[in-house]
Amino acid sequence: MEEEEYDYSIGLDTPYWIQEIRIKGKLWWTFQTPVSVAFIGITALTALVMFLLTLPFLKVLANVAFIPLTLWIVVPWRVGRLYVETDPDGKKIHYYLWGMIRYIKEFVLDSRIIYGEERREKNNEKIIFEKTEL
């Protein structure tokens, strides 16, 4: 009977979840359901970017009550959920985006031909065929 080896990548691929936040041993915040660290990070990063992009328009945006709420809370929350819950082609979003960027760089922007697993410049010489009698 063959021995099956344990696949450690299963444990490494699982997301890290947080349910309690403790500061100096004291319970500071608790979530009803565990929250992914990736969700917290992407949500915070998106909120920061949205805040920095809308900072010049802050006086105009302050006149309408729901716009700052939407831009600084709802949009980052949705982007974080989209990042965590979406698996295009069975991959995590950052792997998928990295692969898409590499594809665009290597095949869309680089117009050189591939010959023998190498990129080569296109040879623009005219081929002239001579007439031969057999």
N, CA, C and O atoms as a GROMACS GRO file, in nm:
protein
  536
    1MET      N    1   0.083  -0.117   0.000
    1MET     CA    2   0.000   0.000   0.000
    1MET      C    3   0.089   0.125   0.000
    1MET      O    4   0.184   0.134   0.078
    2GLU      N    5   0.057   0.219  -0.088
    2GLU     CA    6   0.139   0.339  -0.100
    2GLU      C    7   0.106   0.439   0.010
    2GLU      O    8  -0.010   0.458   0.047
    3GLU      N    9   0.210   0.503   0.059
    3GLU     CA   10   0.190   0.608   0.158
    3GLU      C   11   0.156   0.738   0.088
    3GLU      O   12   0.219   0.775  -0.011
    4GLU      N   13   0.057   0.807   0.139
    4GLU     CA   14   0.022   0.937   0.084
    4GLU      C   15   0.094   1.045   0.163
    4GLU      O   16   0.090   1.048   0.286
    5GLU      N   17   0.161   1.133   0.090
    5GLU     CA   18   0.230   1.243   0.155
    5GLU      C   19   0.131   1.356   0.182
    5GLU      O   20   0.042   1.383   0.102
    6TYR      N   21   0.150   1.420   0.295
    6TYR     CA   22   0.061   1.531   0.330
    6TYR      C   23   0.099   1.655   0.249
    6TYR      O   24   0.217   1.688   0.238
    7ASP      N   25   0.000   1.720   0.193
    7ASP     CA   26   0.023   1.840   0.114
    7ASP      C   27   0.016   1.962   0.206
    7ASP      O   28  -0.092   2.005   0.245
    8TYR      N   29   0.132   2.018   0.240
    8TYR     CA   30   0.138   2.132   0.332
    8TYR      C   31   0.088   2.261   0.268
    8TYR      O   32   0.060   2.358   0.339
    9SER      N   33   0.078   2.265   0.136
    9SER     CA   34   0.032   2.388   0.071
    9SER      C   35  -0.113   2.418   0.104
    9SER      O   36  -0.156   2.533   0.094
   10ILE      N   37  -0.190   2.317   0.143
   10ILE     CA   38  -0.330   2.340   0.181
   10ILE      C   39  -0.336   2.433   0.302
   10ILE      O   40  -0.416   2.526   0.304
   11GLY      N   41  -0.253   2.408   0.400
   11GLY     CA   42  -0.251   2.492   0.520
   11GLY      C   43  -0.195   2.631   0.493
   11GLY      O   44  -0.238   2.728   0.555
   12LEU      N   45  -0.101   2.640   0.400
   12LEU     CA   46  -0.043   2.770   0.369
   12LEU      C   47  -0.136   2.856   0.285
   12LEU      O   48  -0.126   2.979   0.288
   13ASP      N   49  -0.225   2.795   0.209
   13ASP     CA   50  -0.316   2.870   0.123
   13ASP      C   51  -0.441   2.919   0.195
   13ASP      O   52  -0.514   3.002   0.141
   14THR      N   53  -0.467   2.870   0.314
   14THR     CA   54  -0.587   2.914   0.385
   14THR      C   55  -0.567   3.056   0.436
   14THR      O   56  -0.457   3.092   0.479
   15PRO      N   57  -0.671   3.137   0.432
   15PRO     CA   58  -0.656   3.276   0.476
   15PRO      C   59  -0.643   3.285   0.628
   15PRO      O   60  -0.690   3.198   0.701
   16TYR      N   61  -0.580   3.390   0.673
   16TYR     CA   62  -0.564   3.415   0.815
   16TYR      C   63  -0.684   3.496   0.862
   16TYR      O   64  -0.716   3.600   0.804
   17TRP      N   65  -0.752   3.448   0.966
   17TRP     CA   66  -0.875   3.511   1.013
   17TRP      C   67  -0.854   3.573   1.150
   17TRP      O   68  -0.776   3.522   1.231
   18ILE      N   69  -0.923   3.684   1.175
   18ILE     CA   70  -0.918   3.752   1.304
   18ILE      C   71  -1.060   3.760   1.360
   18ILE      O   72  -1.153   3.797   1.289
   19GLN      N   73  -1.075   3.726   1.488
   19GLN     CA   74  -1.205   3.740   1.552
   19GLN      C   75  -1.198   3.836   1.670
   19GLN      O   76  -1.297   3.902   1.702
   20GLU      N   77  -1.083   3.845   1.735
   20GLU     CA   78  -1.068   3.936   1.848
   20GLU      C   79  -0.945   4.023   1.827
   20GLU      O   80  -0.843   3.978   1.775
   21ILE      N   81  -0.956   4.148   1.869
   21ILE     CA   82  -0.841   4.238   1.867
   21ILE      C   83  -0.812   4.274   2.012
   21ILE      O   84  -0.896   4.330   2.082
   22ARG      N   85  -0.691   4.241   2.055
   22ARG     CA   86  -0.650   4.267   2.193
   22ARG      C   87  -0.532   4.363   2.193
   22ARG      O   88  -0.439   4.349   2.113
   23ILE      N   89  -0.536   4.460   2.283
   23ILE     CA   90  -0.426   4.553   2.301
   23ILE      C   91  -0.379   4.540   2.445
   23ILE      O   92  -0.454   4.565   2.539
   24LYS      N   93  -0.253   4.500   2.462
   24LYS     CA   94  -0.192   4.477   2.594
   24LYS      C   95  -0.274   4.378   2.676
   24LYS      O   96  -0.290   4.397   2.797
   25GLY      N   97  -0.325   4.275   2.612
   25GLY     CA   98  -0.399   4.171   2.681
   25GLY      C   99  -0.544   4.203   2.708
   25GLY      O  100  -0.620   4.115   2.750
   26LYS      N  101  -0.585   4.326   2.684
   26LYS     CA  102  -0.723   4.366   2.710
   26LYS      C  103  -0.803   4.358   2.580
   26LYS      O  104  -0.758   4.404   2.475
   27LEU      N  105  -0.921   4.299   2.588
   27LEU     CA  106  -1.007   4.285   2.471
   27LEU      C  107  -1.054   4.423   2.427
   27LEU      O  108  -1.122   4.494   2.502
   28TRP      N  109  -1.018   4.461   2.304
   28TRP     CA  110  -1.051   4.594   2.254
   28TRP      C  111  -1.168   4.588   2.156
   28TRP      O  112  -1.252   4.678   2.157
   29TRP      N  113  -1.173   4.485   2.070
   29TRP     CA  114  -1.280   4.472   1.971
   29TRP      C  115  -1.300   4.325   1.940
   29TRP      O  116  -1.204   4.248   1.937
   30THR      N  117  -1.426   4.285   1.918
   30THR     CA  118  -1.454   4.148   1.879
   30THR      C  119  -1.551   4.149   1.761
   30THR      O  120  -1.644   4.229   1.756
   31PHE      N  121  -1.527   4.058   1.668
   31PHE     CA  122  -1.614   4.043   1.552
   31PHE      C  123  -1.707   3.924   1.575
   31PHE      O  124  -1.665   3.824   1.634
   32GLN      N  125  -1.830   3.935   1.530
   32GLN     CA  126  -1.924   3.825   1.548
   32GLN      C  127  -1.879   3.703   1.468
   32GLN      O  128  -1.885   3.590   1.516
   33THR      N  129  -1.835   3.726   1.346
   33THR     CA  130  -1.777   3.620   1.264
   33THR      C  131  -1.634   3.659   1.232
   33THR      O  132  -1.604   3.778   1.222
   34PRO      N  133  -1.544   3.563   1.216
   34PRO     CA  134  -1.404   3.597   1.186
   34PRO      C  135  -1.392   3.676   1.056
   34PRO      O  136  -1.467   3.653   0.961
   35VAL      N  137  -1.296   3.767   1.053
   35VAL     CA  138  -1.273   3.852   0.937
   35VAL      C  139  -1.134   3.822   0.882
   35VAL      O  140  -1.038   3.807   0.957
   36SER      N  141  -1.124   3.814   0.750
   36SER     CA  142  -0.997   3.787   0.684
   36SER      C  143  -0.904   3.907   0.696
   36SER      O  144  -0.948   4.022   0.685
   37VAL      N  145  -0.777   3.880   0.718
   37VAL     CA  146  -0.678   3.987   0.726
   37VAL      C  147  -0.666   4.057   0.590
   37VAL      O  148  -0.645   4.178   0.584
   38ALA      N  149  -0.678   3.980   0.482
   38ALA     CA  150  -0.672   4.040   0.348
   38ALA      C  151  -0.787   4.138   0.329
   38ALA      O  152  -0.768   4.243   0.267
   39PHE      N  153  -0.904   4.106   0.382
   39PHE     CA  154  -1.019   4.196   0.371
   39PHE      C  155  -0.991   4.327   0.444
   39PHE      O  156  -1.018   4.435   0.392
   40ILE      N  157  -0.936   4.318   0.565
   40ILE     CA  158  -0.906   4.438   0.643
   40ILE      C  159  -0.800   4.522   0.572
   40ILE      O  160  -0.812   4.644   0.563
   41GLY      N  161  -0.697   4.456   0.520
   41GLY     CA  162  -0.589   4.529   0.452
   41GLY      C  163  -0.635   4.598   0.325
   41GLY      O  164  -0.605   4.715   0.304
   42ILE      N  165  -0.708   4.526   0.240
   42ILE     CA  166  -0.754   4.584   0.114
   42ILE      C  167  -0.857   4.693   0.140
   42ILE      O  168  -0.856   4.796   0.072
   43THR      N  169  -0.944   4.673   0.238
   43THR     CA  170  -1.043   4.776   0.271
   43THR      C  171  -0.974   4.903   0.321
   43THR      O  172  -1.011   5.013   0.280
   44ALA      N  173  -0.875   4.889   0.408
   44ALA     CA  174  -0.803   5.006   0.459
   44ALA      C  175  -0.725   5.075   0.348
   44ALA      O  176  -0.725   5.198   0.339
   45LEU      N  177  -0.660   4.998   0.263
   45LEU     CA  178  -0.584   5.056   0.152
   45LEU      C  179  -0.676   5.130   0.054
   45LEU      O  180  -0.643   5.239   0.008
   46THR      N  181  -0.790   5.070   0.022
   46THR     CA  182  -0.885   5.134  -0.068
   46THR      C  183  -0.943   5.261  -0.005
   46THR      O  184  -0.961   5.361  -0.074
   47ALA      N  185  -0.973   5.257   0.124
   47ALA     CA  186  -1.026   5.376   0.192
   47ALA      C  187  -0.922   5.489   0.190
   47ALA      O  188  -0.957   5.605   0.168
   48LEU      N  189  -0.797   5.455   0.212
   48LEU     CA  190  -0.691   5.556   0.208
   48LEU      C  191  -0.678   5.617   0.068
   48LEU      O  192  -0.668   5.738   0.054
   49VAL      N  193  -0.678   5.533  -0.034
   49VAL     CA  194  -0.668   5.582  -0.172
   49VAL      C  195  -0.789   5.669  -0.207
   49VAL      O  196  -0.773   5.775  -0.267
   50MET      N  197  -0.909   5.624  -0.170
   50MET     CA  198  -1.029   5.702  -0.199
   50MET      C  199  -1.025   5.837  -0.126
   50MET      O  200  -1.064   5.939  -0.182
   51PHE      N  201  -0.976   5.837  -0.002
   51PHE     CA  202  -0.967   5.963   0.073
   51PHE      C  203  -0.867   6.058   0.008
   51PHE      O  204  -0.894   6.177  -0.006
   52LEU      N  205  -0.750   6.005  -0.033
   52LEU     CA  206  -0.649   6.090  -0.095
   52LEU      C  207  -0.694   6.142  -0.232
   52LEU      O  208  -0.660   6.254  -0.270
   53LEU      N  209  -0.770   6.061  -0.306
   53LEU     CA  210  -0.819   6.106  -0.437
   53LEU      C  211  -0.928   6.211  -0.425
   53LEU      O  212  -0.940   6.299  -0.510
   54THR      N  213  -1.009   6.203  -0.320
   54THR     CA  214  -1.120   6.297  -0.305
   54THR      C  215  -1.087   6.415  -0.213
   54THR      O  216  -1.170   6.503  -0.194
   55LEU      N  217  -0.968   6.419  -0.157
   55LEU     CA  218  -0.928   6.527  -0.066
   55LEU      C  219  -0.937   6.665  -0.131
   55LEU      O  220  -0.984   6.758  -0.065
   56PRO      N  221  -0.895   6.684  -0.256
   56PRO     CA  222  -0.908   6.818  -0.316
   56PRO      C  223  -1.053   6.864  -0.332
   56PRO      O  224  -1.080   6.984  -0.336
   57PHE      N  225  -1.146   6.770  -0.340
   57PHE     CA  226  -1.287   6.804  -0.360
   57PHE      C  227  -1.367   6.798  -0.230
   57PHE      O  228  -1.490   6.788  -0.233
   58LEU      N  229  -1.299   6.803  -0.116
   58LEU     CA  230  -1.365   6.782   0.013
   58LEU      C  231  -1.473   6.886   0.042
   58LEU      O  232  -1.578   6.852   0.096
   59LYS      N  233  -1.449   7.012   0.008
   59LYS     CA  234  -1.548   7.116   0.037
   59LYS      C  235  -1.675   7.096  -0.046
   59LYS      O  236  -1.786   7.119   0.003
   60VAL      N  237  -1.659   7.053  -0.169
   60VAL     CA  238  -1.775   7.028  -0.254
   60VAL      C  239  -1.849   6.903  -0.208
   60VAL      O  240  -1.972   6.900  -0.204
   61LEU      N  241  -1.773   6.799  -0.172
   61LEU     CA  242  -1.835   6.672  -0.131
   61LEU      C  243  -1.906   6.684   0.003
   61LEU      O  244  -2.000   6.609   0.030
   62ALA      N  245  -1.863   6.777   0.088
   62ALA     CA  246  -1.923   6.791   0.220
   62ALA      C  247  -2.066   6.846   0.213
   62ALA      O  248  -2.142   6.830   0.309
   63ASN      N  249  -2.102   6.908   0.103
   63ASN     CA  250  -2.238   6.963   0.089
   63ASN      C  251  -2.343   6.854   0.072
   63ASN      O  252  -2.459   6.874   0.108
   64VAL      N  253  -2.304   6.740   0.018
   64VAL     CA  254  -2.398   6.629   0.000
   64VAL      C  255  -2.360   6.521   0.100
   64VAL      O  256  -2.247   6.471   0.100
   65ALA      N  257  -2.453   6.485   0.186
   65ALA     CA  258  -2.422   6.399   0.301
   65ALA      C  259  -2.382   6.257   0.262
   65ALA      O  260  -2.293   6.200   0.326
   66PHE      N  261  -2.443   6.199   0.160
   66PHE     CA  262  -2.420   6.057   0.133
   66PHE      C  263  -2.295   6.032   0.048
   66PHE      O  264  -2.249   5.917   0.042
   67ILE      N  265  -2.239   6.132  -0.017
   67ILE     CA  266  -2.123   6.109  -0.104
   67ILE      C  267  -1.998   6.070  -0.024
   67ILE      O  268  -1.935   5.971  -0.058
   68PRO      N  269  -1.958   6.144   0.083
   68PRO     CA  270  -1.841   6.099   0.159
   68PRO      C  271  -1.862   5.961   0.223
   68PRO      O  272  -1.770   5.879   0.226
   69LEU      N  273  -1.982   5.936   0.271
   69LEU     CA  274  -2.012   5.804   0.329
   69LEU      C  275  -1.993   5.695   0.224
   69LEU      O  276  -1.934   5.591   0.252
   70THR      N  277  -2.043   5.720   0.105
   70THR     CA  278  -2.032   5.622  -0.002
   70THR      C  279  -1.888   5.602  -0.044
   70THR      O  280  -1.842   5.488  -0.059
   71LEU      N  281  -1.815   5.711  -0.064
   71LEU     CA  282  -1.679   5.701  -0.115
   71LEU      C  283  -1.580   5.646  -0.013
   71LEU      O  284  -1.486   5.576  -0.050
   72TRP      N  285  -1.600   5.676   0.113
   72TRP     CA  286  -1.500   5.638   0.213
   72TRP      C  287  -1.537   5.514   0.294
   72TRP      O  288  -1.451   5.460   0.364
   73ILE      N  289  -1.661   5.468   0.286
   73ILE     CA  290  -1.700   5.349   0.362
   73ILE      C  291  -1.753   5.239   0.270
   73ILE      O  292  -1.703   5.127   0.274
   74VAL      N  293  -1.852   5.270   0.189
   74VAL     CA  294  -1.918   5.167   0.108
   74VAL      C  295  -1.827   5.114  -0.002
   74VAL      O  296  -1.816   4.993  -0.019
   75VAL      N  297  -1.760   5.204  -0.076
   75VAL     CA  298  -1.673   5.160  -0.185
   75VAL      C  299  -1.557   5.073  -0.133
   75VAL      O  300  -1.535   4.966  -0.189
   76PRO      N  301  -1.482   5.115  -0.028
   76PRO     CA  302  -1.377   5.026   0.022
   76PRO      C  303  -1.430   4.892   0.074
   76PRO      O  304  -1.366   4.789   0.056
   77TRP      N  305  -1.547   4.894   0.138
   77TRP     CA  306  -1.607   4.770   0.187
   77TRP      C  307  -1.636   4.675   0.072
   77TRP      O  308  -1.606   4.556   0.079
   78ARG      N  309  -1.695   4.728  -0.036
   78ARG     CA  310  -1.728   4.645  -0.153
   78ARG      C  311  -1.602   4.594  -0.222
   78ARG      O  312  -1.597   4.479  -0.265
   79VAL      N  313  -1.501   4.680  -0.234
   79VAL     CA  314  -1.375   4.637  -0.297
   79VAL      C  315  -1.309   4.528  -0.213
   79VAL      O  316  -1.257   4.431  -0.268
   80GLY      N  317  -1.310   4.542  -0.081
   80GLY     CA  318  -1.255   4.439   0.007
   80GLY      C  319  -1.329   4.307  -0.006
   80GLY      O  320  -1.266   4.201  -0.014
   81ARG      N  321  -1.462   4.312  -0.008
   81ARG     CA  322  -1.541   4.189  -0.027
   81ARG      C  323  -1.514   4.126  -0.162
   81ARG      O  324  -1.501   4.004  -0.173
   82LEU      N  325  -1.507   4.209  -0.266
   82LEU     CA  326  -1.479   4.158  -0.400
   82LEU      C  327  -1.344   4.089  -0.404
   82LEU      O  328  -1.329   3.984  -0.465
   83TYR      N  329  -1.244   4.149  -0.338
   83TYR     CA  330  -1.109   4.093  -0.336
   83TYR      C  331  -1.106   3.957  -0.266
   83TYR      O  332  -1.040   3.864  -0.312
   84VAL      N  333  -1.176   3.947  -0.155
   84VAL     CA  334  -1.171   3.824  -0.075
   84VAL      C  335  -1.259   3.714  -0.133
   84VAL      O  336  -1.221   3.597  -0.131
   85GLU      N  337  -1.377   3.750  -0.185
   85GLU     CA  338  -1.475   3.649  -0.223
   85GLU      C  339  -1.466   3.603  -0.368
   85GLU      O  340  -1.523   3.500  -0.402
   86THR      N  341  -1.396   3.676  -0.454
   86THR     CA  342  -1.390   3.641  -0.596
   86THR      C  343  -1.266   3.558  -0.624
   86THR      O  344  -1.156   3.593  -0.582
   87ASP      N  345  -1.285   3.448  -0.696
   87ASP     CA  346  -1.174   3.362  -0.738
   87ASP      C  347  -1.182   3.340  -0.889
   87ASP      O  348  -1.236   3.238  -0.933
   88PRO      N  349  -1.128   3.432  -0.970
   88PRO     CA  350  -1.133   3.410  -1.114
   88PRO      C  351  -1.037   3.298  -1.154
   88PRO      O  352  -0.921   3.296  -1.111
   89ASP      N  353  -1.084   3.206  -1.234
   89ASP     CA  354  -1.007   3.090  -1.280
   89ASP      C  355  -0.952   3.008  -1.164
   89ASP      O  356  -0.850   2.940  -1.181
   90GLY      N  357  -1.016   3.011  -1.049
   90GLY     CA  358  -0.973   2.933  -0.934
   90GLY      C  359  -0.849   2.988  -0.865
   90GLY      O  360  -0.787   2.917  -0.786
   91LYS      N  361  -0.811   3.111  -0.893
   91LYS     CA  362  -0.692   3.171  -0.833
   91LYS      C  363  -0.734   3.286  -0.742
   91LYS      O  364  -0.845   3.338  -0.752
   92LYS      N  365  -0.644   3.325  -0.654
   92LYS     CA  366  -0.668   3.444  -0.574
   92LYS      C  367  -0.651   3.566  -0.665
   92LYS      O  368  -0.582   3.560  -0.766
   93ILE      N  369  -0.714   3.675  -0.626
   93ILE     CA  370  -0.718   3.794  -0.712
   93ILE      C  371  -0.578   3.846  -0.744
   93ILE      O  372  -0.551   3.880  -0.860
   94HIS      N  373  -0.489   3.852  -0.645
   94HIS     CA  374  -0.358   3.911  -0.672
   94HIS      C  375  -0.277   3.824  -0.769
   94HIS      O  376  -0.202   3.878  -0.849
   95TYR      N  377  -0.291   3.691  -0.763
   95TYR     CA  378  -0.224   3.605  -0.862
   95TYR      C  379  -0.285   3.626  -1.000
   95TYR      O  380  -0.212   3.629  -1.100
   96TYR      N  381  -0.416   3.639  -1.007
   96TYR     CA  382  -0.484   3.660  -1.135
   96TYR      C  383  -0.442   3.793  -1.197
   96TYR      O  384  -0.412   3.799  -1.317
   97LEU      N  385  -0.440   3.901  -1.118
   97LEU     CA  386  -0.401   4.031  -1.170
   97LEU      C  387  -0.255   4.033  -1.213
   97LEU      O  388  -0.220   4.093  -1.315
   98TRP      N  389  -0.168   3.967  -1.136
   98TRP     CA  390  -0.027   3.959  -1.172
   98TRP      C  391  -0.010   3.884  -1.304
   98TRP      O  392   0.068   3.926  -1.390
   99GLY      N  393  -0.082   3.774  -1.321
   99GLY     CA  394  -0.076   3.700  -1.447
   99GLY      C  395  -0.129   3.781  -1.564
   99GLY      O  396  -0.074   3.774  -1.674
  100MET      N  397  -0.236   3.857  -1.541
  100MET     CA  398  -0.291   3.940  -1.648
  100MET      C  399  -0.193   4.051  -1.687
  100MET      O  400  -0.178   4.081  -1.805
  101ILE      N  401  -0.128   4.112  -1.589
  101ILE     CA  402  -0.029   4.217  -1.619
  101ILE      C  403   0.088   4.158  -1.696
  101ILE      O  404   0.137   4.220  -1.791
  102ARG      N  405   0.135   4.039  -1.656
  102ARG     CA  406   0.245   3.975  -1.729
  102ARG      C  407   0.205   3.940  -1.872
  102ARG      O  408   0.285   3.957  -1.964
  103TYR      N  409   0.081   3.892  -1.891
  103TYR     CA  410   0.033   3.859  -2.025
  103TYR      C  411   0.030   3.983  -2.113
  103TYR      O  412   0.075   3.980  -2.228
  104ILE      N  413  -0.023   4.093  -2.060
  104ILE     CA  414  -0.030   4.216  -2.139
  104ILE      C  415   0.109   4.266  -2.173
  104ILE      O  416   0.134   4.310  -2.285
  105LYS      N  417   0.202   4.259  -2.076
  105LYS     CA  418   0.338   4.305  -2.100
  105LYS      C  419   0.410   4.218  -2.203
  105LYS      O  420   0.477   4.270  -2.292
  106GLU      N  421   0.395   4.086  -2.193
  106GLU     CA  422   0.474   3.996  -2.276
  106GLU      C  423   0.412   3.969  -2.413
  106GLU      O  424   0.486   3.942  -2.508
  107PHE      N  425   0.280   3.976  -2.425
  107PHE     CA  426   0.220   3.937  -2.552
  107PHE      C  427   0.145   4.050  -2.622
  107PHE      O  428   0.139   4.051  -2.745
  108VAL      N  429   0.090   4.144  -2.548
  108VAL     CA  430   0.015   4.252  -2.613
  108VAL      C  431   0.108   4.368  -2.647
  108VAL      O  432   0.105   4.418  -2.759
  109LEU      N  433   0.192   4.409  -2.552
  109LEU     CA  434   0.280   4.524  -2.576
  109LEU      C  435   0.407   4.487  -2.653
  109LEU      O  436   0.463   4.572  -2.722
  110ASP      N  437   0.453   4.364  -2.643
  110ASP     CA  438   0.574   4.320  -2.712
  110ASP      C  439   0.534   4.253  -2.843
  110ASP      O  440   0.482   4.141  -2.842
  111SER      N  441   0.559   4.320  -2.954
  111SER     CA  442   0.513   4.269  -3.083
  111SER      C  443   0.617   4.184  -3.155
  111SER      O  444   0.593   4.142  -3.268
  112ARG      N  445   0.731   4.157  -3.092
  112ARG     CA  446   0.831   4.073  -3.156
  112ARG      C  447   0.780   3.929  -3.166
  112ARG      O  448   0.699   3.885  -3.084
  113ILE      N  449   0.828   3.858  -3.266
  113ILE     CA  450   0.783   3.720  -3.286
  113ILE      C  451   0.859   3.628  -3.191
  113ILE      O  452   0.969   3.658  -3.147
  114ILE      N  453   0.797   3.514  -3.162
  114ILE     CA  454   0.860   3.412  -3.079
  114ILE      C  455   0.901   3.299  -3.171
  114ILE      O  456   0.817   3.240  -3.240
  115TYR      N  457   1.029   3.269  -3.172
  115TYR     CA  458   1.080   3.161  -3.256
  115TYR      C  459   1.184   3.085  -3.174
  115TYR      O  460   1.283   3.144  -3.131
  116GLY      N  461   1.162   2.957  -3.153
  116GLY     CA  462   1.256   2.878  -3.074
  116GLY      C  463   1.262   2.924  -2.930
  116GLY      O  464   1.370   2.929  -2.871
  117GLU      N  465   1.147   2.957  -2.873
  117GLU     CA  466   1.134   3.003  -2.734
  117GLU      C  467   1.210   3.132  -2.705
  117GLU      O  468   1.241   3.160  -2.590
  118GLU      N  469   1.240   3.210  -2.808
  118GLU     CA  470   1.308   3.338  -2.790
  118GLU      C  471   1.234   3.446  -2.868
  118GLU      O  472   1.170   3.419  -2.969
  119ARG      N  473   1.244   3.567  -2.819
  119ARG     CA  474   1.188   3.681  -2.890
  119ARG      C  475   1.288   3.726  -2.996
  119ARG      O  476   1.407   3.743  -2.967
  120ARG      N  477   1.240   3.745  -3.117
  120ARG     CA  478   1.327   3.788  -3.226
  120ARG      C  479   1.261   3.902  -3.302
  120ARG      O  480   1.139   3.913  -3.310
  121GLU      N  481   1.347   3.986  -3.356
  121GLU     CA  482   1.297   4.095  -3.439
  121GLU      C  483   1.250   4.038  -3.572
  121GLU      O  484   1.306   3.941  -3.623
  122LYS      N  485   1.147   4.099  -3.626
  122LYS     CA  486   1.093   4.053  -3.753
  122LYS      C  487   1.190   4.092  -3.865
  122LYS      O  488   1.234   4.206  -3.874
  123ASN      N  489   1.221   3.995  -3.950
  123ASN     CA  490   1.311   4.018  -4.061
  123ASN      C  491   1.230   4.068  -4.180
  123ASN      O  492   1.141   3.998  -4.228
  124ASN      N  493   1.260   4.188  -4.227
  124ASN     CA  494   1.182   4.247  -4.335
  124ASN      C  495   1.246   4.230  -4.472
  124ASN      O  496   1.214   4.307  -4.564
  125GLU      N  497   1.332   4.134  -4.490
  125GLU     CA  498   1.394   4.110  -4.620
  125GLU      C  499   1.291   4.049  -4.715
  125GLU      O  500   1.208   3.967  -4.676
  126LYS      N  501   1.300   4.092  -4.841
  126LYS     CA  502   1.212   4.033  -4.941
  126LYS      C  503   1.270   3.901  -4.986
  126LYS      O  504   1.391   3.888  -5.007
  127ILE      N  505   1.184   3.805  -5.001
  127ILE     CA  506   1.227   3.675  -5.051
  127ILE      C  507   1.198   3.672  -5.201
  127ILE      O  508   1.085   3.693  -5.244
  128ILE      N  509   1.302   3.647  -5.279
  128ILE     CA  510   1.287   3.643  -5.425
  128ILE      C  511   1.306   3.498  -5.469
  128ILE      O  512   1.408   3.436  -5.440
  129PHE      N  513   1.208   3.448  -5.538
  129PHE     CA  514   1.215   3.311  -5.589
  129PHE      C  515   1.259   3.317  -5.735
  129PHE      O  516   1.204   3.393  -5.815
  130GLU      N  517   1.357   3.236  -5.768
  130GLU     CA  518   1.403   3.231  -5.907
  130GLU      C  519   1.322   3.128  -5.983
  130GLU      O  520   1.279   3.026  -5.928
  131LYS      N  521   1.303   3.157  -6.109
  131LYS     CA  522   1.231   3.064  -6.193
  131LYS      C  523   1.326   2.953  -6.236
  131LYS      O  524   1.430   2.980  -6.295
  132THR      N  525   1.291   2.832  -6.206
  132THR     CA  526   1.374   2.719  -6.246
  132THR      C  527   1.290   2.622  -6.326
  132THR      O  528   1.170   2.606  -6.303
  133GLU      N  529   1.354   2.558  -6.419
  133GLU     CA  530   1.284   2.458  -6.500
  133GLU      C  531   1.327   2.321  -6.454
  133GLU      O  532   1.446   2.295  -6.433
  134LEU      N  533   1.233   2.236  -6.438
  134LEU     CA  534   1.264   2.100  -6.393
  134LEU      C  535   1.263   2.003  -6.508
  134LEU      O  536   1.287   1.884  -6.489
   0.00000   0.00000   0.00000
